[in-house]
Amino acid sequence: MSLPPFGAQAAARRANRGGPRIPFLTAAPKPQASPTQSPFLAAFEEVSEAVESGSGLPTIARAAAHALDASVVIVDSASSVLAEACLSPEDKRAVLAGEGATDVLELRVAAERVGRMSVRARGVAPDAALMRIVTTLIAQEVDRAAGPERASEAAVGDFLSDVFSRKLTDRENILARAGELGCDLSGGASVIVARAKPQHPEEGDWRARVLNVAWRGVRAVERTSLAASIELGPARPRPGAGPDQRPPRPDRELVILLPGSGRELGRRCAAAVQTEMEGSLDGYLLGVALSRPAADPVDLHRAAAEALLAANVAEAHGQDSITFEETGAYRLLLPAMSEDPTELQRFHDETVASLVKYDDQYETELVRTLETFLDADGNVARTAERLFTHRHTVRYRLDRVRELSGLDVGSTDGRERLSLGLKSMRVLGIAPPGGPAREVGTEAGRVPGEEKDR
């Protein structure tokens, strides 16, 4: 079947709207040069016209595919596909995988890398000079198209930072700035904190990719949501940091603002973000935490603190999703975390910090043993069973806990203070000590002892 010439594509699609979808590249003729024009100039002119028309990257990708007689895929610096012109889904997969005679060309504007273009020739390899010109044109278009998006991301990030840090506290100003970004907060809002940590080396800006994936998920439910990666919450102390080192800064968190005060909407958005991340981010540890709705936009800082607290609790317990209501007794520590995190840090230092330091230094499991003991309601036998170790070992470790912390797990006061110390550690987002014994997969090397050993 013969398809319409390149310039008549849009009209043909409008005329045939509702009919069967015909792949554009399956039989499209390569443009012919006029008697006075070389094939090189004809190909260059086609791509130039696509750029000048302002039709966007999909049209430019198709023009480039015609000009180069090749399949083309254009991706941004975060490895998200921006446009493609391939013969079939299998052809696209092969081009993205770099199979066969695929060339992968970096798209640069000055010294900045803005993406890459994968080109797989269908016949004779494209002319090198033409390839370079087309790559330059497409790089400029990718950079131009990303300009407003970058500006928008910066504006969203500044707004969320100002609101959550309480630099912006006037209700009318909050509503006005949100309105400029297309988000109506007059009915309140909820906050999501989403985390994704790669478990293997990643190329490119993987954080930007995570942001794009999470935003894509939430916009499928609520299109006026705002998302950005910003510094949020108290600074986490770094293990081994000396007094002469600069003070730690808060961690950057992927934060999503959901307009509206409905709890069901928040749960649907959180579920959509989790589903999108699970489907698009293979090999990542994921976590999605949702706050309660804040009816007044002036209280959004409280919602952000709730989502952050829930995210820290979920990470400490290995949960992939949680709401603030599901954090239980941790909610009692929210005022301390929001108003005076230094006091919470001080309590942590006075209770379990010495155990964390000891575990880090000697690769022991005092913190894990204490957590398990408290979860087992102070029962040594059940603690030993859950840890796959001997009860005498558990008792020895608990004695070391008493020696290092000065708190006895045998007393009610000691258990309460140690329990709150562990909760403070989780709420502050302080990572528990690791070591070979805590690495994924080591459980297979542990077996319960004989009945007489329990």
C-alpha positions in Angstrom: 0.0 0.0 0.0 1.3 3.4 -0.9 1.2 6.1 1.9 0.8 9.8 1.4 3.9 12.0 0.9 5.5 13.3 4.0 3.9 16.8 3.8 0.4 15.2 3.6 0.6 12.9 6.6 -1.4 15.1 9.0 -4.2 15.6 6.5 -4.3 11.9 5.7 -4.6 11.0 9.4 -7.4 13.5 9.9 -9.3 12.2 6.9 -8.9 8.6 8.0 -9.5 9.2 11.8 -11.3 6.3 13.2 -10.1 3.8 10.6 -7.4 1.2 10.9 -4.0 2.5 12.1 -1.4 2.2 9.4 2.3 2.2 10.4 3.8 5.2 8.7 7.1 3.8 7.8 6.1 0.5 6.3 6.0 1.7 2.7 6.8 5.4 2.7 8.9 6.4 -0.3 12.2 8.2 0.3 12.0 11.8 -0.9 13.3 12.4 -4.4 15.7 15.2 -5.2 14.8 17.7 -7.9 17.0 17.7 -11.0 19.0 20.6 -9.6 19.2 19.3 -6.0 21.5 16.5 -4.7 20.0 13.7 -2.6 22.1 15.0 0.3 20.5 18.4 0.2 17.0 16.9 -0.3 17.4 14.8 2.8 18.8 17.8 4.8 15.9 20.0 3.6 13.3 17.5 4.8 14.7 17.4 8.3 15.1 21.2 8.4 11.5 21.7 7.3 10.3 19.4 10.1 12.3 21.3 12.7 11.2 24.7 11.3 7.5 23.7 11.2 7.5 23.3 15.0 5.6 20.0 14.7 7.6 18.4 17.5 10.0 15.5 17.9 7.8 12.7 16.6 7.6 14.5 13.2 11.3 15.2 13.2 12.1 11.6 14.0 10.0 10.4 11.0 11.7 13.0 8.8 15.1 11.9 10.0 14.2 8.2 9.4 13.3 9.1 5.8 16.4 11.2 5.3 18.7 8.5 6.7 16.8 5.5 5.4 17.0 4.1 8.9 15.0 3.4 12.0 15.4 6.1 14.6 14.8 6.3 18.4 15.5 9.5 20.3 15.8 9.4 24.1 16.5 12.1 26.7 19.3 12.3 29.2 17.2 10.2 31.7 16.8 7.4 29.1 13.1 8.1 28.5 12.0 7.6 24.9 11.0 11.0 23.4 10.2 9.9 19.8 10.8 7.0 17.5 10.3 6.0 13.9 10.6 2.3 13.5 9.1 -0.4 11.3 7.6 -2.4 14.2 7.7 -2.8 17.9 10.4 -5.5 17.4 12.4 -3.1 15.3 12.2 -0.5 18.0 13.3 -3.1 20.7 16.3 -4.0 18.5 17.3 -0.4 18.0 17.1 0.4 21.7 19.1 -2.7 22.5 21.8 -1.7 20.0 21.5 -4.8 17.9 22.9 -5.3 14.5 24.3 -2.2 12.7 22.8 0.2 15.2 24.7 3.4 15.8 24.2 5.3 19.1 25.0 9.0 18.8 25.2 11.4 21.7 23.0 14.5 21.4 25.0 17.5 22.7 24.4 21.2 22.9 27.8 22.8 23.7 29.2 20.7 26.5 25.8 19.5 27.8 24.6 16.1 27.0 20.8 16.3 26.3 20.2 12.8 25.1 21.1 10.2 22.5 19.8 9.0 19.1 20.0 5.4 18.0 20.0 4.8 14.3 19.8 1.4 12.5 20.3 1.6 8.8 17.9 -0.4 6.6 20.2 -0.5 3.6 23.3 1.4 2.9 24.8 3.2 5.9 23.8 6.9 6.0 26.3 9.5 4.8 28.5 10.5 7.8 28.2 14.3 7.1 24.4 14.0 6.8 24.2 12.0 10.0 26.2 14.7 11.9 23.9 17.5 10.6 20.8 15.6 11.5 22.2 14.8 15.0 22.9 18.5 15.5 19.5 19.6 14.5 17.8 17.0 16.7 20.0 17.9 19.7 18.9 21.5 19.4 15.3 20.5 19.2 15.6 18.2 22.2 17.2 21.0 24.2 14.6 23.5 23.1 11.7 21.2 23.9 13.2 20.5 27.4 13.6 24.2 28.2 10.1 24.9 29.4 9.9 21.6 31.2 13.2 22.4 33.1 11.8 25.8 33.9 8.6 24.2 35.1 10.4 21.6 37.2 12.5 24.4 38.8 9.4 26.4 39.6 7.6 23.4 41.1 10.7 22.5 43.2 11.0 26.1 44.5 7.3 26.2 45.4 7.3 22.9 47.2 10.5 23.8 49.1 9.1 27.1 50.2 5.8 25.6 51.4 7.2 22.6 53.2 10.0 24.6 54.9 7.4 27.2 55.9 9.2 30.0 54.1 5.8 30.6 52.5 3.0 30.7 55.1 0.5 33.2 53.7 -2.6 31.3 52.4 -3.3 33.6 49.5 0.3 33.5 48.3 0.3 29.7 48.5 -2.9 29.5 46.5 -1.6 32.1 44.0 1.7 30.4 43.3 0.1 27.0 43.1 -2.4 28.4 40.7 0.4 29.7 38.4 1.6 26.1 38.2 -1.9 24.8 37.3 -2.7 23.3 40.8 -5.7 24.3 42.8 -5.0 24.0 46.5 -8.1 25.7 47.8 -9.6 22.3 48.9 -6.4 21.2 50.6 -3.9 18.6 49.6 -2.0 15.4 50.5 1.6 14.6 50.1 3.4 11.5 48.8 7.1 10.7 49.4 8.3 8.1 46.8 11.7 6.4 47.1 13.5 4.3 44.6 17.1 3.1 45.2 19.0 1.2 42.5 20.6 -2.1 43.5 23.0 -2.0 40.6 25.0 0.7 38.7 22.8 3.0 36.6 23.8 5.0 33.6 22.7 8.6 33.1 20.5 10.6 35.5 18.5 7.8 37.1 17.0 10.2 39.6 15.4 12.2 36.8 14.1 8.9 35.4 12.5 8.0 38.7 10.9 11.4 38.9 9.4 11.0 35.4 8.1 7.5 36.2 6.5 8.6 39.5 5.0 11.7 37.9 3.6 9.7 35.0 1.9 7.3 37.5 0.2 10.1 39.6 -0.9 12.1 36.6 -2.8 9.1 35.3 -5.1 9.8 38.3 -4.7 13.5 39.1 -3.3 15.6 36.2 -2.8 18.7 38.3 -0.4 17.1 40.8 3.0 18.6 41.3 6.2 16.6 41.7 9.8 17.5 42.4 13.0 16.3 44.0 13.7 18.6 46.9 15.6 18.7 50.3 13.1 17.6 52.9 13.2 17.1 56.7 16.0 17.2 59.2 19.6 16.6 58.1 20.6 13.0 58.7 23.9 12.6 60.6 26.6 10.8 58.6 28.4 7.9 60.4 32.0 8.8 61.2 31.6 12.5 60.4 34.1 14.5 62.3 33.3 17.8 64.1 35.4 19.7 61.5 33.2 18.5 58.6 30.5 20.7 57.2 27.0 20.2 58.7 24.9 17.6 56.9 22.1 18.8 54.6 18.7 17.2 54.4 18.3 14.3 52.0 16.6 15.0 48.6 13.2 13.3 48.4 10.9 12.8 45.5 7.8 14.6 46.8 4.3 14.7 45.1 1.6 17.2 46.0 -1.9 15.9 45.5 -4.6 18.7 45.4 -7.9 17.8 47.2 -8.9 16.6 50.6 -10.2 13.2 49.8 -8.5 10.2 51.4 -9.6 7.8 48.6 -8.0 10.0 46.0 -4.7 10.0 47.9 -4.8 6.2 48.2 -5.5 5.8 44.4 -2.7 8.2 43.5 -0.2 6.4 45.8 -1.2 3.0 44.3 -0.8 4.4 40.8 2.7 5.7 41.6 3.7 2.3 43.2 2.3 0.4 40.2 4.1 2.6 37.7 7.4 2.4 39.6 7.2 -1.4 39.9 6.5 -1.8 36.2 9.3 0.6 35.1 12.1 0.4 37.6 13.3 -3.2 37.7 16.1 -3.7 40.2 15.2 -0.9 42.5 14.1 -0.9 46.2 10.8 1.0 46.2 8.7 2.7 48.8 5.7 5.0 48.6 4.3 6.8 51.7 1.1 8.9 51.9 0.2 11.6 54.4 -3.2 12.5 55.7 -5.0 15.3 53.8 -4.4 18.8 54.9 -7.6 20.8 54.7 -5.8 24.2 54.8 -2.8 24.7 52.5 -1.0 26.5 55.3 -0.7 23.1 57.0 1.0 21.4 54.0 4.3 21.4 55.9 2.6 19.1 58.4 1.5 16.8 55.6 5.0 16.7 54.2 6.4 15.7 57.6 3.8 12.9 57.9 4.8 11.5 54.5 8.5 11.7 55.4 8.0 10.0 58.7 5.9 7.2 57.1 8.6 6.8 54.4 11.3 6.4 57.0 9.2 3.8 58.9 8.4 1.9 55.8 12.1 1.7 54.8 13.1 0.6 58.3 10.5 -2.2 58.2 11.0 -3.2 54.6 7.6 -2.1 53.5 6.9 -0.9 49.9 3.9 1.2 50.8 2.4 2.8 53.9 0.1 5.6 55.0 0.7 7.8 58.0 -2.3 6.3 59.8 -0.5 2.9 59.5 2.6 4.0 61.4 1.0 3.3 64.8 2.9 4.7 67.8 5.4 6.4 65.5 2.8 9.2 65.0 3.5 10.4 68.6 7.0 11.4 67.5 5.8 13.6 64.6 5.8 16.9 66.7 9.4 16.2 67.8 10.5 15.5 64.3 8.7 18.6 62.9 9.3 21.1 65.6 12.6 20.1 67.2 14.4 17.2 65.5 17.6 18.0 67.6 15.7 16.8 70.7 14.8 13.6 68.9 18.4 13.2 67.8 19.6 13.7 71.4 17.2 11.0 72.7 18.6 8.6 70.0 22.1 9.4 71.0 21.3 8.7 74.7 19.7 5.3 74.0 20.7 3.3 71.0 23.5 5.3 69.2 26.2 3.4 71.1 24.7 0.1 69.9 24.7 1.3 66.3 28.3 2.4 66.6 29.3 -1.0 68.1 27.5 -2.9 65.4 29.2 -0.8 62.7 32.6 -1.3 64.2 32.4 -5.0 65.0 29.7 -6.2 62.5 27.6 -7.5 65.4 23.8 -7.6 65.6 23.0 -5.9 68.9 20.4 -3.5 67.3 18.7 -6.4 65.4 18.7 -8.6 68.5 17.1 -5.7 70.6 14.5 -5.0 67.9 13.6 -8.7 67.7 13.5 -9.1 71.5 11.1 -6.2 71.9 8.9 -7.4 69.0 8.8 -10.8 70.8 7.4 -9.2 73.9 10.7 -9.8 75.8 10.6 -13.5 75.2 14.2 -14.8 74.9 13.2 -18.2 73.4 11.1 -16.6 70.7 13.8 -14.1 70.0 16.4 -16.9 69.5 14.0 -18.8 67.2 13.4 -15.7 65.0 17.1 -15.0 64.8 18.1 -18.7 64.2 20.5 -18.5 67.1 20.9 -20.0 70.6 19.1 -18.4 73.5 22.4 -18.0 75.4 23.7 -15.9 72.5 20.6 -13.7 72.8 21.2 -13.2 76.5 24.8 -12.4 75.9 23.9 -9.7 73.4 21.3 -8.2 75.7 23.9 -8.0 78.4 26.1 -6.0 75.9 23.1 -3.8 75.2 22.9 -3.0 78.9 26.6 -2.4 79.3 26.8 0.0 76.3 23.5 1.9 76.7 23.2 1.8 80.5 19.6 0.6 80.1 18.4 -2.8 81.2 15.9 -4.6 79.0 14.7 -6.5 82.1 13.1 -3.3 83.5 10.0 -1.6 82.1 11.7 1.8 82.0 14.7 0.3 80.1 12.5 -1.4 77.5 10.4 1.7 77.0 13.4 4.0 76.5 15.2 1.6 74.2 12.0 1.1 72.2 11.6 4.9 71.8 15.3 5.1 70.9 14.7 2.6 68.0 11.7 4.5 66.9 13.6 7.8 67.0 16.3 6.2 64.8 13.6 5.1 62.2 11.7 8.4 62.3 15.0 10.3 61.7 15.8 8.1 58.8 19.0 6.8 60.3 20.0 3.6 58.6 20.4 0.7 60.9 23.9 -1.0 60.9 24.6 -3.5 58.2 27.5 -5.9 57.6 27.8 -9.3 55.9 25.3 -10.9 58.3 22.6 -8.5 57.1 23.2 -8.8 53.3 20.4 -10.1 51.2 20.6 -13.8 50.7 22.5 -14.6 53.9 19.4 -16.0 55.5 19.9 -19.1 53.4 23.1 -19.9 55.4 21.2 -19.9 58.6 19.2 -22.8 59.8 17.2 -23.3 63.0 19.0 -25.2 65.7 17.9 -28.5 67.1 14.9 -28.5 69.4 17.2 -28.8 72.4 19.0 -25.7 71.3 15.9 -23.5 71.3 
